[in-house]
Amino acid sequence: MKVYDKLYIDGAWVDPAGTGTIDVINSATEEVMGTIPEGTADDVDRAVAAARAAFDRWAFETGPEERGKYLLRLQEGLAARQEEIATVISQEVGMVINLSRLIQAGLPIATTASYVSLIDEIQWEEQIGTSLVVKEPVGVVACITPWNYPLHQIMNKVAPALAAGCTVVVKPSEVAPINAFILAEIIDEIGLPPGVFNLVSGTGRVVGEALAAHSDVDMVHFTGSTRAGRRVSEVAAATIKRVALELGGKSPNIILDDVDDELFERAVSAGVGNCYLNSGQTCTAFTRMLVPRGRAAQAAEIAGRVAQNFTVGDPFGDNTRLGPLISEQQRERVRDYIEKGIEEGATLVTGGADAPDGLDRGYYVRPTVFADVAPDMTIAQEEIFGPVLSIIPYDDEDDAIRIANGTIYGLAGGVWSSDPDRARRVAGRIRSGQVDVNGGGFNPLAPFGGFKQSGHGRELGRYGLEEFLETKSLQL
């Protein structure tokens, strides 16, 4: 069991102001796997003060090249502990270990490494007529991060913020926080200047709100639910600070009517896999599969068959393809949505609200597929965050696009067509921040973020770095 009783503030491990602790639960065993401090507003004050005191030197005396060297050392430190990070996150979150190595541990390493070179792509100064336009770091940044891809989401914020010259205070999810403490250990080992990175664990209600409200925080970068994002915006508005939000999604996967049987099978199968990634605990998950009305039964047959091959079990098991959900609360939430789908008249193809056979402990849910889902049903409108797929029939291309855009969200989507030009044209009509065309893969250098109530601002690549920069004109 990992026991952390200190916070990381101003380059040192320090005692928290309060005495509260938070248990971290192993999602597969329901046993306590660690404890962390329950931070307070006083801890936030100390961390923000440290970040503010460190800002000028880091922003203006430590050049981009030197900041890049620190990021390289940070990337090397993450790589050296990759297996430990993957193991911890599989225990916390429930992702199958082989995927955790690639995604939960691998992506943060790749993201951090990308900013070593991306620093050089920023045009820090530009002459426009008689003005010198300069890019400067926004200041002290509060990074409030979620539990589903915990370290990935931390590094999506911390790496570009540090590259830009900002100092940071990180509040990790209290449900999956141990990976953040490992990160703080690595940062301590590489000798990052005191105050540049600070870690305060605790609840969103206390630590998150204190960070969003703090007058010395210049920017809040938040990833989480749309409900929590609204609250962050409300609190931050009092001090007119910059806010970037990456929120929920209800992503559509449109399979157009021109695909042949082979491509249809591939599209449906890939869609199920996308929906079930990380046990469905993915904000970009393609949870709505839109299919031509005449092929809805075919889609249900394929999806049901594919879903039944997702073996549920211990994330460290050799044959496991679907691990547990993060918590009992999340498991019950997903089960409630499954029951709601049945109540509202959707056809249960496979899965259901009952616990998987032989799994009495752990927060497991059956991989579930619904057919005959109407666009206005609860399971077609609200983010479930579990392995639940809704198959929605449509009449024609315009109807498919109407359904695809018919939620409050706009984070991601997919389009499948035998005609690449048609697929790109339909993708252009989907109101979301990213669209996969015929199974196009995730690109960690491309901008990531949402439209509508999926948030605003962009992460990753050059666009992610520019989020942390202000523009100043010097009139010469």
KETOR-199819 format. One record per residue (C-alpha): y, z, x; residue number from 1. Coordinates in nm, 4 decimals. Layout:
<pts>
{{Y Z X} NUM}
...
</pts>
This chain:
<pts>
{{0.0000 0.0000 0.0000} 1}
{{0.3458 -0.0903 0.1260} 2}
{{0.6051 0.1848 0.0893} 3}
{{0.9704 0.1013 0.1490} 4}
{{1.2077 0.3954 0.1185} 5}
{{1.5199 0.2444 0.2790} 6}
{{1.7635 -0.0366 0.2073} 7}
{{1.8912 -0.2854 0.4633} 8}
{{2.2701 -0.2533 0.4931} 9}
{{2.5044 -0.3391 0.7788} 10}
{{2.2272 -0.4293 1.0201} 11}
{{2.0233 -0.1106 0.9738} 12}
{{1.7640 0.0495 0.7498} 13}
{{1.9518 0.3211 0.5606} 14}
{{1.8688 0.5843 0.3026} 15}
{{1.9618 0.4856 -0.0523} 16}
{{2.2254 0.6845 -0.2359} 17}
{{1.9811 0.7908 -0.5056} 18}
{{1.6251 0.9198 -0.5099} 19}
{{1.4713 0.6813 -0.7643} 20}
{{1.1828 0.4531 -0.6745} 21}
{{1.0189 0.1540 -0.8438} 22}
{{0.6451 0.0855 -0.8387} 23}
{{0.5339 -0.2690 -0.7583} 24}
{{0.2201 -0.3683 -0.9497} 25}
{{-0.0567 -0.6021 -0.8334} 26}
{{-0.0765 -0.8553 -1.1161} 27}
{{-0.4522 -0.9104 -1.0769} 28}
{{-0.5626 -0.5472 -1.0599} 29}
{{-0.2823 -0.3662 -1.2481} 30}
{{-0.2720 -0.1177 -0.9582} 31}
{{0.0324 -0.0023 -0.7637} 32}
{{0.0600 -0.2089 -0.4437} 33}
{{0.3894 -0.0679 -0.3161} 34}
{{0.7122 0.1140 -0.3895} 35}
{{1.0775 0.0300 -0.3260} 36}
{{1.4067 0.2180 -0.3641} 37}
{{1.5847 0.2042 -0.6982} 38}
{{1.9315 0.1154 -0.5739} 39}
{{2.2557 0.2304 -0.7339} 40}
{{2.6134 0.1083 -0.7706} 41}
{{2.7017 0.3221 -0.4670} 42}
{{2.4476 0.1260 -0.2612} 43}
{{2.6082 -0.1956 -0.3829} 44}
{{2.9494 -0.0675 -0.2722} 45}
{{2.8164 0.0026 0.0789} 46}
{{2.6454 -0.3339 0.1050} 47}
{{2.9468 -0.5297 -0.0195} 48}
{{3.1757 -0.3393 0.2168} 49}
{{2.9469 -0.4279 0.5079} 50}
{{2.9403 -0.7935 0.4052} 51}
{{3.3189 -0.7992 0.3685} 52}
{{3.3704 -0.6400 0.7113} 53}
{{3.1358 -0.8934 0.8746} 54}
{{3.2778 -1.1985 0.7023} 55}
{{3.5688 -1.3023 0.9250} 56}
{{3.3690 -1.2921 1.2464} 57}
{{3.0707 -1.4754 1.0961} 58}
{{3.2838 -1.7321 0.9129} 59}
{{3.5488 -1.8114 1.1717} 60}
{{3.4294 -1.6897 1.5116} 61}
{{3.0637 -1.7927 1.4839} 62}
{{3.0609 -2.1714 1.4793} 63}
{{2.8222 -2.3931 1.2794} 64}
{{2.6086 -2.4632 1.5865} 65}
{{2.5550 -2.0943 1.6554} 66}
{{2.4833 -2.0216 1.2896} 67}
{{2.2241 -2.2988 1.3068} 68}
{{2.0547 -2.1244 1.5983} 69}
{{2.0195 -1.8076 1.3943} 70}
{{1.8654 -2.0096 1.1104} 71}
{{1.6169 -2.1632 1.3512} 72}
{{1.5107 -1.8180 1.4658} 73}
{{1.4851 -1.7085 1.1045} 74}
{{1.2635 -2.0070 1.0251} 75}
{{1.0403 -1.9222 1.3217} 76}
{{1.0177 -1.5604 1.2051} 77}
{{0.9150 -1.6663 0.8547} 78}
{{0.6540 -1.9034 0.9967} 79}
{{0.5060 -1.6264 1.2119} 80}
{{0.4461 -1.4152 0.8992} 81}
{{0.3528 -1.6974 0.6628} 82}
{{0.0036 -1.5690 0.5807} 83}
{{0.1300 -1.2173 0.5123} 84}
{{0.4060 -1.3526 0.2872} 85}
{{0.1627 -1.5727 0.0944} 86}
{{-0.0768 -1.2829 0.0442} 87}
{{0.1937 -1.0443 -0.0765} 88}
{{0.3374 -1.2952 -0.3239} 89}
{{-0.0076 -1.3847 -0.4601} 90}
{{-0.0576 -1.0138 -0.5257} 91}
{{0.2866 -0.9692 -0.6806} 92}
{{0.3130 -1.2880 -0.8860} 93}
{{-0.0477 -1.4054 -0.9289} 94}
{{-0.0281 -1.7536 -0.7770} 95}
{{-0.3581 -1.8787 -0.6361} 96}
{{-0.3567 -1.8113 -0.2606} 97}
{{-0.3991 -2.1686 -0.1376} 98}
{{-0.0957 -2.2746 -0.3416} 99}
{{0.0921 -1.9640 -0.2367} 100}
{{0.0526 -2.0625 0.1284} 101}
{{0.1995 -2.4062 0.0580} 102}
{{0.4668 -2.3138 -0.1946} 103}
{{0.5550 -1.9448 -0.1935} 104}
{{0.5512 -1.9159 0.1861} 105}
{{0.5781 -2.2789 0.2948} 106}
{{0.8847 -2.3861 0.0972} 107}
{{1.1114 -2.1033 0.2238} 108}
{{1.0224 -2.2022 0.5798} 109}
{{1.0995 -2.5684 0.5129} 110}
{{1.4228 -2.4884 0.3297} 111}
{{1.5476 -2.2660 0.6102} 112}
{{1.4625 -2.5289 0.8701} 113}
{{1.6453 -2.7996 0.6737} 114}
{{1.9797 -2.6217 0.7071} 115}
{{1.9575 -2.6163 1.0855} 116}
{{2.0337 -2.9885 1.0817} 117}
{{2.2248 -3.0096 0.7527} 118}
{{2.5061 -2.8033 0.9050} 119}
{{2.5907 -3.1091 1.1147} 120}
{{2.6203 -3.3296 0.8060} 121}
{{2.9129 -3.1348 0.6629} 122}
{{3.2543 -3.2868 0.7230} 123}
{{3.4295 -2.9628 0.8080} 124}
{{3.7686 -3.1345 0.8531} 125}
{{3.9164 -3.4555 0.7098} 126}
{{4.2600 -3.6083 0.7570} 127}
{{4.4113 -3.7387 0.4324} 128}
{{4.7588 -3.8758 0.4933} 129}
{{4.9738 -3.5901 0.6177} 130}
{{4.7166 -3.3264 0.5118} 131}
{{4.4237 -3.1804 0.6984} 132}
{{4.1536 -3.0954 0.4444} 133}
{{3.9157 -2.8267 0.5685} 134}
{{3.5951 -2.6747 0.4343} 135}
{{3.5680 -2.2956 0.4520} 136}
{{3.3005 -2.0495 0.3360} 137}
{{3.3578 -1.9048 -0.0081} 138}
{{3.3200 -1.5452 0.1177} 139}
{{3.0857 -1.2623 0.0221} 140}
{{2.7989 -1.3908 -0.1940} 141}
{{2.5755 -1.1870 -0.4228} 142}
{{2.2308 -1.3487 -0.4441} 143}
{{2.0424 -1.2279 -0.7524} 144}
{{1.6934 -1.3722 -0.7564} 145}
{{1.3869 -1.3953 -0.9860} 146}
{{1.0208 -1.3067 -0.9516} 147}
{{0.8351 -1.6340 -1.0106} 148}
{{0.9091 -1.7989 -0.6730} 149}
{{1.0688 -1.4938 -0.5141} 150}
{{1.1178 -1.5787 -0.1472} 151}
{{1.1756 -1.9480 -0.2194} 152}
{{1.4608 -1.8574 -0.4526} 153}
{{1.6050 -1.6116 -0.2020} 154}
{{1.6077 -1.8680 0.0788} 155}
{{1.7507 -2.1376 -0.1503} 156}
{{2.0588 -1.9154 -0.1536} 157}
{{2.0576 -1.7239 0.1736} 158}
{{1.9920 -2.0171 0.4091} 159}
{{2.2779 -2.2407 0.2882} 160}
{{2.5113 -1.9431 0.2431} 161}
{{2.4590 -1.8365 0.6042} 162}
{{2.4921 -2.1974 0.7202} 163}
{{2.8241 -2.2240 0.5367} 164}
{{2.9539 -1.9065 0.7025} 165}
{{2.9187 -1.6701 0.4073} 166}
{{2.7857 -1.3164 0.4225} 167}
{{2.5351 -1.2081 0.1579} 168}
{{2.4026 -0.9191 -0.0457} 169}
{{2.0571 -0.9915 -0.1903} 170}
{{1.9175 -0.8231 -0.5004} 171}
{{1.5548 -0.9351 -0.5368} 172}
{{1.3571 -0.9030 -0.8555} 173}
{{1.2259 -0.5493 -0.8855} 174}
{{0.8960 -0.6947 -1.0113} 175}
{{0.8230 -0.8970 -0.6943} 176}
{{1.0405 -0.7462 -0.4188} 177}
{{0.8141 -0.6777 -0.1208} 178}
{{0.8575 -1.0285 0.0200} 179}
{{1.2346 -0.9635 0.0372} 180}
{{1.1747 -0.6556 0.2515} 181}
{{0.9610 -0.8661 0.4858} 182}
{{1.2549 -1.1070 0.5094} 183}
{{1.4890 -0.8182 0.5960} 184}
{{1.2475 -0.7096 0.8697} 185}
{{1.2573 -1.0600 1.0167} 186}
{{1.6371 -1.0732 0.9979} 187}
{{1.6556 -0.7395 1.1760} 188}
{{1.4241 -0.8693 1.4497} 189}
{{1.6246 -1.1874 1.5180} 190}
{{1.9445 -0.9899 1.5665} 191}
{{2.1606 -1.1388 1.2927} 192}
{{2.5026 -0.9684 1.3246} 193}
{{2.5349 -0.6470 1.1170} 194}
{{2.6631 -0.6975 0.7658} 195}
{{2.5871 -1.0689 0.7464} 196}
{{2.2701 -1.0048 0.5428} 197}
{{2.2221 -0.6985 0.3218} 198}
{{1.9379 -0.6059 0.0861} 199}
{{1.9758 -0.3743 -0.2137} 200}
{{1.6739 -0.3436 -0.4425} 201}
{{1.6922 -0.2148 -0.7966} 202}
{{1.7234 -0.3250 -1.1564} 203}
{{1.9419 -0.5993 -1.2915} 204}
{{2.0994 -0.3565 -1.5329} 205}
{{2.2345 -0.1434 -1.2461} 206}
{{2.2412 -0.3355 -0.9170} 207}
{{2.2801 -0.6822 -1.0666} 208}
{{2.5664 -0.5777 -1.2925} 209}
{{2.7427 -0.3934 -1.0102} 210}
{{2.7252 -0.7018 -0.7896} 211}
{{2.8479 -0.9373 -1.0621} 212}
{{3.1398 -0.7061 -1.1416} 213}
{{3.2384 -0.6189 -0.7844} 214}
{{3.5930 -0.7224 -0.6934} 215}
{{3.4974 -0.7875 -0.3294} 216}
{{3.2186 -1.0292 -0.4199} 217}
{{3.3562 -1.3835 -0.4112} 218}
{{3.0558 -1.5613 -0.5634} 219}
{{2.7424 -1.4781 -0.7599} 220}
{{2.4454 -1.7107 -0.7187} 221}
{{2.1906 -1.6225 -0.9865} 222}
{{1.8485 -1.7544 -1.0812} 223}
{{1.6718 -1.6179 -1.3865} 224}
{{1.6585 -1.6393 -1.7632} 225}
{{1.9317 -1.8011 -1.9673} 226}
{{1.9888 -1.4703 -2.1445} 227}
{{2.0486 -1.2886 -1.8161} 228}
{{2.2608 -1.5768 -1.6888} 229}
{{2.4947 -1.5381 -1.9849} 230}
{{2.5375 -1.1724 -1.8976} 231}
{{2.6092 -1.2490 -1.5320} 232}
{{2.8765 -1.4973 -1.6411} 233}
{{3.0341 -1.2462 -1.8775} 234}
{{3.0540 -0.9718 -1.6162} 235}
{{3.1700 -1.2019 -1.3364} 236}
{{3.4439 -1.3514 -1.5537} 237}
{{3.6480 -1.0319 -1.5272} 238}
{{3.7220 -1.1090 -1.1606} 239}
{{3.7256 -1.4925 -1.1931} 240}
{{3.4657 -1.5263 -0.9183} 241}
{{3.2610 -1.8383 -0.8629} 242}
{{2.9246 -1.8348 -1.0417} 243}
{{2.6250 -2.0632 -0.9847} 244}
{{2.3389 -2.0378 -1.2330} 245}
{{1.9852 -2.1770 -1.2237} 246}
{{1.8351 -2.0769 -1.5560} 247}
{{1.5543 -2.1588 -1.7952} 248}
{{1.3954 -2.4844 -1.8990} 249}
{{1.1856 -2.6508 -2.1663} 250}
{{1.1131 -2.9695 -1.9815} 251}
{{0.9904 -3.2845 -2.1584} 252}
{{0.7288 -3.5173 -2.0140} 253}
{{0.7609 -3.8547 -2.1883} 254}
{{0.4611 -4.0884 -2.1737} 255}
{{0.5892 -4.4255 -2.2935} 256}
{{0.3972 -4.6630 -2.5169} 257}
{{0.3384 -4.9292 -2.2490} 258}
{{0.0974 -4.7335 -2.0284} 259}
{{-0.2648 -4.8483 -2.0137} 260}
{{-0.5597 -4.6108 -2.0571} 261}
{{-0.5923 -4.5435 -1.6841} 262}
{{-0.2258 -4.4510 -1.6421} 263}
{{-0.2320 -4.2546 -1.9682} 264}
{{-0.5202 -4.0413 -1.8401} 265}
{{-0.3374 -3.9860 -1.5125} 266}
{{-0.0104 -3.8985 -1.6865} 267}
{{-0.1685 -3.6479 -1.9239} 268}
{{-0.3746 -3.4879 -1.6474} 269}
{{-0.0747 -3.4581 -1.4167} 270}
{{0.1298 -3.3169 -1.7018} 271}
{{-0.1215 -3.0400 -1.7640} 272}
{{-0.1219 -2.9538 -1.3939} 273}
{{0.2563 -2.9428 -1.3860} 274}
{{0.2676 -2.7191 -1.6932} 275}
{{0.0152 -2.4761 -1.5464} 276}
{{0.1608 -2.4462 -1.1953} 277}
{{0.1980 -2.0778 -1.1058} 278}
{{0.0237 -1.9930 -1.4351} 279}
{{0.3086 -2.1626 -1.6193} 280}
{{0.5651 -1.9310 -1.4615} 281}
{{0.7844 -2.2192 -1.3485} 282}
{{1.1286 -2.2978 -1.4870} 283}
{{1.0743 -2.6739 -1.4429} 284}
{{0.7282 -2.6764 -1.6033} 285}
{{0.6610 -2.9787 -1.8249} 286}
{{0.5769 -2.7681 -2.1289} 287}
{{0.6497 -3.0464 -2.3825} 288}
{{0.4325 -3.3568 -2.3562} 289}
{{0.5804 -3.6375 -2.5664} 290}
{{0.3286 -3.9095 -2.6569} 291}
{{0.3253 -4.2112 -2.8912} 292}
{{0.2140 -4.0972 -3.2350} 293}
{{-0.0828 -4.3356 -3.2309} 294}
{{-0.2136 -4.1826 -2.9059} 295}
{{-0.1597 -3.8141 -2.9892} 296}
{{-0.5298 -3.7514 -3.0524} 297}
{{-0.6187 -3.9207 -2.7238} 298}
{{-0.3661 -3.7038 -2.5416} 299}
{{-0.5041 -3.3875 -2.7018} 300}
{{-0.8602 -3.4773 -2.5998} 301}
{{-0.7624 -3.5399 -2.2377} 302}
{{-0.5352 -3.2367 -2.2129} 303}
{{-0.7951 -3.0060 -2.3656} 304}
{{-1.0608 -3.1312 -2.1256} 305}
{{-0.8316 -3.0902 -1.8225} 306}
{{-0.7150 -2.7443 -1.9329} 307}
{{-1.0720 -2.6189 -1.9597} 308}
{{-1.1191 -2.7003 -1.5919} 309}
{{-0.8463 -2.4528 -1.4941} 310}
{{-1.0712 -2.1622 -1.4024} 311}
{{-0.8926 -1.8319 -1.4620} 312}
{{-0.9458 -1.5450 -1.2217} 313}
{{-0.8575 -1.3526 -0.9079} 314}
{{-0.5902 -1.5473 -0.7146} 315}
{{-0.7983 -1.4944 -0.4008} 316}
{{-1.1178 -1.6317 -0.5575} 317}
{{-1.2640 -1.9512 -0.4138} 318}
{{-1.2882 -2.1284 -0.7489} 319}
{{-0.9761 -1.9935 -0.9172} 320}
{{-0.7195 -2.2466 -1.0383} 321}
{{-0.5142 -2.0157 -1.2626} 322}
{{-0.4190 -1.6628 -1.1649} 323}
{{-0.2660 -1.3864 -1.3776} 324}
{{0.0865 -1.3581 -1.5108} 325}
{{0.3332 -1.1277 -1.3382} 326}
{{0.3195 -0.8275 -1.5745} 327}
{{0.1852 -0.6807 -1.8946} 328}
{{0.5205 -0.7503 -2.0602} 329}
{{0.5000 -1.1186 -1.9706} 330}
{{0.1367 -1.1425 -2.0822} 331}
{{0.2205 -0.9985 -2.4223} 332}
{{0.5210 -1.2298 -2.4528} 333}
{{0.3022 -1.5355 -2.3909} 334}
{{0.0333 -1.4160 -2.6307} 335}
{{0.3005 -1.3671 -2.8978} 336}
{{0.4149 -1.7275 -2.8502} 337}
{{0.0571 -1.8541 -2.8829} 338}
{{0.0154 -1.6638 -3.2086} 339}
{{0.3520 -1.7977 -3.3259} 340}
{{0.2358 -2.1538 -3.2589} 341}
{{-0.0719 -2.1006 -3.4746} 342}
{{0.1356 -1.9376 -3.7504} 343}
{{0.3799 -2.2298 -3.7590} 344}
{{0.0998 -2.4844 -3.8018} 345}
{{0.0363 -2.6333 -3.4583} 346}
{{-0.3245 -2.7261 -3.3829} 347}
{{-0.4871 -2.5101 -3.1151} 348}
{{-0.6848 -2.7512 -2.8974} 349}
{{-0.8039 -2.4976 -2.6420} 350}
{{-0.7163 -2.1497 -2.5178} 351}
{{-0.5609 -1.8923 -2.7453} 352}
{{-0.4202 -1.5421 -2.7398} 353}
{{-0.7456 -1.3591 -2.6607} 354}
{{-0.8086 -1.2385 -2.3071} 355}
{{-1.0219 -1.4722 -2.0932} 356}
{{-1.3890 -1.3745 -2.0854} 357}
{{-1.4811 -1.1161 -1.8234} 358}
{{-1.1229 -1.0359 -1.7228} 359}
{{-1.0520 -0.6948 -1.8672} 360}
{{-0.8056 -0.6010 -1.5918} 361}
{{-0.5158 -0.8099 -1.4735} 362}
{{-0.2498 -0.9925 -1.6715} 363}
{{-0.4542 -1.2992 -1.7568} 364}
{{-0.3933 -1.5568 -2.0297} 365}
{{-0.6140 -1.8467 -2.1342} 366}
{{-0.4862 -2.1952 -2.0430} 367}
{{-0.3686 -2.3178 -2.3828} 368}
{{-0.2979 -2.6583 -2.5366} 369}
{{-0.1379 -2.7185 -2.8758} 370}
{{-0.1376 -3.0537 -3.0580} 371}
{{0.0546 -3.1635 -3.3679} 372}
{{0.3603 -2.9720 -3.2499} 373}
{{0.6818 -3.0472 -3.4396} 374}
{{1.0008 -3.0608 -3.2285} 375}
{{1.1593 -2.7705 -3.4166} 376}
{{0.8671 -2.5282 -3.3772} 377}
{{0.9313 -2.2149 -3.1766} 378}
{{0.6832 -2.3156 -2.9049} 379}
{{0.8689 -2.6486 -2.8686} 380}
{{1.2130 -2.4891 -2.8425} 381}
{{1.1820 -2.1624 -2.6478} 382}
{{1.0793 -2.1063 -2.2880} 383}
{{0.7375 -1.9385 -2.2886} 384}
{{0.6776 -1.8986 -1.9131} 385}
{{0.3024 -1.9114 -1.9373} 386}
{{0.0193 -2.1700 -1.9375} 387}
{{0.0984 -2.3137 -2.2805} 388}
{{0.1362 -2.6896 -2.3365} 389}
{{0.2785 -2.8453 -2.6541} 390}
{{0.1867 -3.2066 -2.7357} 391}
{{0.4590 -3.3636 -2.9518} 392}
{{0.4157 -3.7100 -3.1078} 393}
{{0.7092 -3.9517 -3.1288} 394}
{{0.7700 -4.2802 -3.3158} 395}
{{0.9615 -4.4967 -3.0666} 396}
{{1.1610 -4.4740 -2.7442} 397}
{{1.4796 -4.3536 -2.9104} 398}
{{1.2845 -4.0883 -3.0980} 399}
{{1.1258 -3.9707 -2.7713} 400}
{{1.4651 -3.9368 -2.6053} 401}
{{1.6063 -3.7560 -2.9075} 402}
{{1.3199 -3.5054 -2.8944} 403}
{{1.3456 -3.4720 -2.5157} 404}
{{1.7149 -3.3823 -2.5410} 405}
{{1.6690 -3.1669 -2.8498} 406}
{{1.6710 -2.8209 -2.6905} 407}
{{1.9399 -2.6000 -2.5361} 408}
{{1.7877 -2.6667 -2.1935} 409}
{{1.8258 -2.9458 -1.9398} 410}
{{1.6566 -2.8496 -1.6166} 411}
{{1.3832 -3.1079 -1.5529} 412}
{{1.1723 -3.3784 -1.7101} 413}
{{0.9250 -3.6568 -1.6502} 414}
{{0.8816 -4.0201 -1.7573} 415}
{{0.5718 -4.2391 -1.7293} 416}
{{0.5756 -4.6160 -1.7814} 417}
{{0.3983 -4.9260 -1.6547} 418}
{{0.7457 -5.0749 -1.6037} 419}
{{0.9333 -4.8867 -1.3254} 420}
{{1.2691 -5.0245 -1.4402} 421}
{{1.2080 -4.9019 -1.7941} 422}
{{1.0995 -4.5619 -1.6629} 423}
{{1.4205 -4.5293 -1.4605} 424}
{{1.6310 -4.6375 -1.7581} 425}
{{1.4702 -4.3759 -1.9853} 426}
{{1.5036 -4.1151 -1.7107} 427}
{{1.8746 -4.1881 -1.7050} 428}
{{1.9002 -4.0970 -2.0742} 429}
{{1.7333 -3.7566 -2.0315} 430}
{{1.9963 -3.4857 -2.0041} 431}
{{1.8510 -3.2830 -1.7190} 432}
{{1.9201 -3.2168 -1.3543} 433}
{{1.6068 -3.3885 -1.2243} 434}
{{1.3483 -3.6260 -1.3679} 435}
{{1.0132 -3.7214 -1.2131} 436}
{{0.9391 -4.0918 -1.2540} 437}
{{0.5678 -4.1808 -1.2686} 438}
{{0.4717 -3.8579 -1.0968} 439}
{{0.7399 -3.8560 -0.8272} 440}
{{0.7080 -3.5466 -0.6069} 441}
{{0.9407 -3.2537 -0.5433} 442}
{{1.1988 -3.3226 -0.2722} 443}
{{1.3401 -3.0076 -0.1065} 444}
{{1.6385 -3.2041 0.0261} 445}
{{1.7464 -3.3352 -0.3154} 446}
{{1.9871 -3.1362 -0.5356} 447}
{{1.8218 -2.8972 -0.7800} 448}
{{1.9850 -2.7537 -1.0911} 449}
{{2.0381 -2.7995 -1.4612} 450}
{{2.2459 -2.9377 -1.7456} 451}
{{2.3442 -2.7494 -2.0627} 452}
{{2.2081 -2.3934 -2.0836} 453}
{{1.9828 -2.4483 -1.7823} 454}
{{2.2847 -2.3614 -1.5719} 455}
{{2.5412 -2.5148 -1.3402} 456}
{{2.5684 -2.5667 -0.9673} 457}
{{2.3075 -2.7161 -0.7358} 458}
{{2.0635 -2.5791 -0.4809} 459}
{{1.8860 -2.7415 -0.1851} 460}
{{1.9940 -3.0009 0.0679} 461}
{{2.3551 -3.0851 0.1452} 462}
{{2.4566 -3.0200 -0.2163} 463}
{{2.3200 -2.6673 -0.1909} 464}
{{2.5271 -2.5973 0.1192} 465}
{{2.8446 -2.7358 -0.0379} 466}
{{2.8100 -2.4833 -0.3229} 467}
{{2.9136 -2.2159 -0.0742} 468}
{{3.2250 -2.3945 0.0558} 469}
{{3.5875 -2.3855 -0.0532} 470}
{{3.8279 -2.6747 0.0071} 471}
{{4.1685 -2.6073 0.1629} 472}
{{4.4558 -2.8469 0.2311} 473}
{{4.6839 -2.7945 0.5297} 474}
{{5.0058 -2.9892 0.4748} 475}
{{5.1159 -3.1005 0.8219} 476}
</pts>
